[in-house]
Amino acid sequence: MCLDPGHGGADPGAVLKSRYEKDDVLRLACALKPLLEAQGLGVVLTRDSDAALPIAERCRIANEAGCAYFLSLHRDAADPSARGVGLWVHSGADWPTVQKAQDILTELLAVTPVRDRGVRKGTPQNCRDFGVNTGTVMASALLELGFLTNEEDNALFDRYLPQYAEAAARGLCRTVGIAYRAPAAGDAPRDPAWETVRAALDELAAALENARRRLGV
């Protein structure tokens, strides 16, 4: 399984004030990867940091790893009223490829009410296809998880990121024909940004405890 967080480095993707698409999709990828690994799936990330990566390199990584499915993670951009979740597949995609994308979309739409933008072929622009859908040799799709230019979609993304990650994991398991096993109680997926903050707080608490002991207070 290959997860491709779009953009990166000098390419921020969609931008709204200080919010960048490249950061949102990396958060999603980092939340999604361990959920898939917990299902026994091998997962390749095309990037795990804020790094620029050409489309051809993203495809090469997936192709050389022999991944069974490729999902490129994005957030859309348009006028502020545009909303919703959808996926794009190759303009010549066969029915099984379309169905795999639909499986992912169905799971995501079940998280919270949001506009269903469907599974579509090609691109919304004049070019025939997205490069990630033409350069990969396995079934693939490009996910647009809400519009970064819409505040309501952003609020849903922030509030439901763990749920979106688990929904995507369920859909991706279906693409490779395995049943998703839900995490045990207390093992719900967490936002990686919060996990970083929590680790820092734990380190600070340990340092304060060591200082207290040295001072004998």
C-alpha positions as CSV (number, residue, x, y, z in Angstrom):
1,M,0.0,0.0,0.0
2,C,1.4,3.4,-0.9
3,L,0.2,6.6,0.7
4,D,1.2,9.8,-1.1
5,P,0.9,13.0,0.9
6,G,0.6,15.6,-1.9
7,H,2.9,18.7,-2.3
8,G,5.6,19.4,0.2
9,G,8.6,21.7,0.6
10,A,8.4,24.8,-1.5
11,D,5.0,23.6,-2.9
12,P,2.4,24.2,-0.2
13,G,-0.6,23.2,-2.3
14,A,-3.8,25.0,-1.4
15,V,-3.3,27.8,1.1
16,L,-5.7,29.6,3.5
17,K,-3.9,32.2,5.7
18,S,-1.3,30.1,7.6
19,R,-2.9,26.8,6.7
20,Y,-1.2,24.7,4.0
21,E,-2.5,21.6,2.2
22,K,0.9,20.0,2.4
23,D,0.7,19.9,6.2
24,D,-2.8,18.7,6.5
25,V,-2.2,15.7,4.2
26,L,1.0,14.7,6.0
27,R,-1.0,14.7,9.2
28,L,-3.5,12.4,7.6
29,A,-0.9,10.1,6.2
30,C,0.8,9.8,9.6
31,A,-2.5,9.0,11.2
32,L,-3.4,6.5,8.5
33,K,-0.2,4.5,8.2
34,P,-0.2,2.8,11.7
35,L,-3.9,1.8,11.2
36,L,-3.0,0.0,8.0
37,E,0.1,-1.6,9.5
38,A,-2.1,-2.8,12.4
39,Q,-4.1,-4.8,9.8
40,G,-0.9,-6.5,8.7
41,L,-0.5,-4.3,5.6
42,G,2.9,-3.0,4.5
43,V,2.8,0.7,4.0
44,V,5.1,3.0,2.0
45,L,5.0,6.8,2.4
46,T,6.3,8.8,-0.5
47,R,7.3,11.5,2.0
48,D,7.3,11.6,5.8
49,S,8.5,15.1,6.2
50,D,8.1,18.6,4.6
51,A,10.0,17.7,1.4
52,A,9.4,18.5,-2.2
53,L,9.0,15.4,-4.4
54,P,8.4,15.3,-8.2
55,I,5.4,13.3,-9.3
56,A,7.6,10.9,-11.3
57,E,9.5,10.1,-8.1
58,R,6.3,9.5,-6.1
59,C,5.2,7.0,-8.8
60,R,8.7,5.3,-8.9
61,I,8.6,4.7,-5.1
62,A,5.3,3.0,-5.4
63,N,6.1,1.0,-8.5
64,E,9.5,-0.3,-7.3
65,A,7.9,-1.3,-3.9
66,G,5.3,-3.4,-5.8
67,C,2.5,-1.7,-3.9
68,A,-1.0,-3.2,-4.3
69,Y,-2.7,0.2,-4.2
70,F,-1.7,3.9,-4.5
71,L,-3.7,6.7,-2.8
72,S,-2.6,10.3,-3.2
73,L,-3.8,12.5,-0.4
74,H,-4.9,16.0,-1.1
75,R,-7.3,18.8,0.0
76,D,-9.1,20.8,-2.7
77,A,-9.3,24.5,-3.4
78,A,-11.9,26.8,-5.0
79,D,-14.1,29.6,-4.0
80,P,-15.1,29.7,-0.3
81,S,-18.5,28.1,-0.9
82,A,-17.1,24.9,-2.5
83,R,-17.2,21.9,-0.1
84,G,-17.1,18.1,-0.1
85,V,-15.1,14.9,-0.5
86,G,-14.3,13.1,-3.7
87,L,-11.7,11.0,-5.6
88,W,-10.2,11.1,-9.0
89,V,-9.2,8.0,-11.0
90,H,-7.5,7.5,-14.4
91,S,-9.6,8.6,-17.4
92,G,-9.5,5.1,-18.7
93,A,-10.0,3.4,-15.3
94,D,-11.9,0.1,-15.4
95,W,-14.9,-0.7,-13.2
96,P,-12.8,-2.5,-10.5
97,T,-10.6,0.6,-10.1
98,V,-13.6,2.9,-9.9
99,Q,-15.2,0.6,-7.3
100,K,-12.0,0.6,-5.1
101,A,-12.2,4.4,-5.0
102,Q,-15.9,4.3,-4.3
103,D,-15.2,1.9,-1.3
104,I,-12.9,4.6,0.1
105,L,-15.3,7.4,-0.5
106,T,-18.2,5.5,1.0
107,E,-16.3,5.0,4.3
108,L,-15.2,8.7,4.4
109,L,-18.7,10.0,3.8
110,A,-20.0,7.9,6.7
111,V,-17.9,9.9,9.2
112,T,-19.9,13.1,9.1
113,P,-22.4,14.7,6.7
114,V,-20.5,16.4,3.9
115,R,-21.1,16.9,0.2
116,D,-20.4,13.8,-1.9
117,R,-18.4,14.9,-4.9
118,G,-18.2,11.3,-6.2
119,V,-15.6,9.3,-7.9
120,R,-14.6,11.0,-11.2
121,K,-12.3,10.2,-14.1
122,G,-9.6,12.5,-15.4
123,T,-9.1,15.9,-13.8
124,P,-11.2,19.1,-13.3
125,Q,-8.8,21.0,-15.5
126,N,-7.8,20.8,-19.1
127,C,-5.2,18.1,-18.7
128,R,-6.3,14.5,-19.3
129,D,-5.2,12.9,-16.0
130,F,-3.3,13.5,-12.8
131,G,0.3,12.3,-13.1
132,V,0.0,10.0,-10.1
133,N,-2.8,8.1,-11.8
134,T,-0.9,7.7,-15.0
135,G,2.6,7.0,-13.6
136,T,1.6,4.2,-11.3
137,V,1.2,0.6,-12.5
138,M,-1.2,-0.4,-9.8
139,A,-4.8,0.7,-9.2
140,S,-4.7,4.3,-7.9
141,A,-6.8,7.3,-6.9
142,L,-6.3,10.9,-5.8
143,L,-8.3,11.8,-2.7
144,E,-9.6,15.4,-2.1
145,L,-10.6,15.3,1.5
146,G,-12.6,18.5,1.8
147,F,-11.8,22.0,0.6
148,L,-9.0,23.8,2.4
149,T,-10.5,27.1,1.2
150,N,-13.8,26.3,3.1
151,E,-13.8,26.9,6.9
152,E,-16.5,24.3,7.5
153,D,-14.5,21.6,5.8
154,N,-11.4,22.7,7.7
155,A,-13.3,22.4,11.0
156,L,-14.5,18.9,10.0
157,F,-10.9,17.9,9.1
158,D,-9.5,19.1,12.4
159,R,-12.3,17.6,14.5
160,Y,-12.6,14.3,12.7
161,L,-9.0,13.6,11.6
162,P,-8.8,10.3,13.6
163,Q,-12.1,9.2,12.3
164,Y,-11.3,10.1,8.7
165,A,-8.0,8.1,9.1
166,E,-9.9,5.1,10.3
167,A,-12.5,5.4,7.6
168,A,-9.8,5.6,4.9
169,A,-8.1,2.6,6.5
170,R,-11.4,0.6,6.3
171,G,-11.8,1.6,2.6
172,L,-8.2,0.8,1.7
173,C,-8.5,-2.6,3.4
174,R,-11.5,-3.3,1.1
175,T,-9.4,-2.4,-2.0
176,V,-7.0,-5.3,-1.2
177,G,-9.7,-7.7,-0.1
178,I,-9.2,-7.9,3.6
179,A,-11.6,-7.2,6.5
180,Y,-10.8,-4.3,8.7
181,R,-10.4,-5.1,12.4
182,A,-11.5,-2.2,14.5
183,P,-9.0,-1.1,17.3
184,A,-9.7,-2.3,20.8
185,A,-11.4,0.1,23.2
186,G,-8.9,2.8,24.2
187,D,-6.8,2.3,21.1
188,A,-8.6,4.8,18.9
189,P,-6.3,6.7,16.4
190,R,-4.9,9.9,17.7
191,D,-3.9,13.1,15.9
192,P,-0.1,13.0,15.4
193,A,0.1,16.7,16.2
194,W,-1.4,16.1,19.7
195,E,0.9,13.0,20.2
196,T,3.9,15.3,19.7
197,V,2.6,17.8,22.2
198,R,1.8,15.1,24.7
199,A,5.3,13.6,24.4
200,A,6.9,17.0,25.0
201,L,4.7,17.5,28.1
202,D,5.7,14.0,29.4
203,E,9.4,15.0,29.0
204,L,8.9,18.3,30.8
205,A,7.1,16.5,33.7
206,A,10.0,14.0,34.0
207,A,12.5,16.8,34.0
208,L,10.6,18.7,36.7
209,E,10.4,15.5,38.8
210,N,14.2,15.0,38.5
211,A,14.8,18.6,39.6
212,R,12.5,18.2,42.6
213,R,14.3,15.1,43.7
214,R,17.7,16.8,43.4
215,L,16.5,19.7,45.5
216,G,14.9,17.4,48.0
217,V,11.5,19.1,47.8
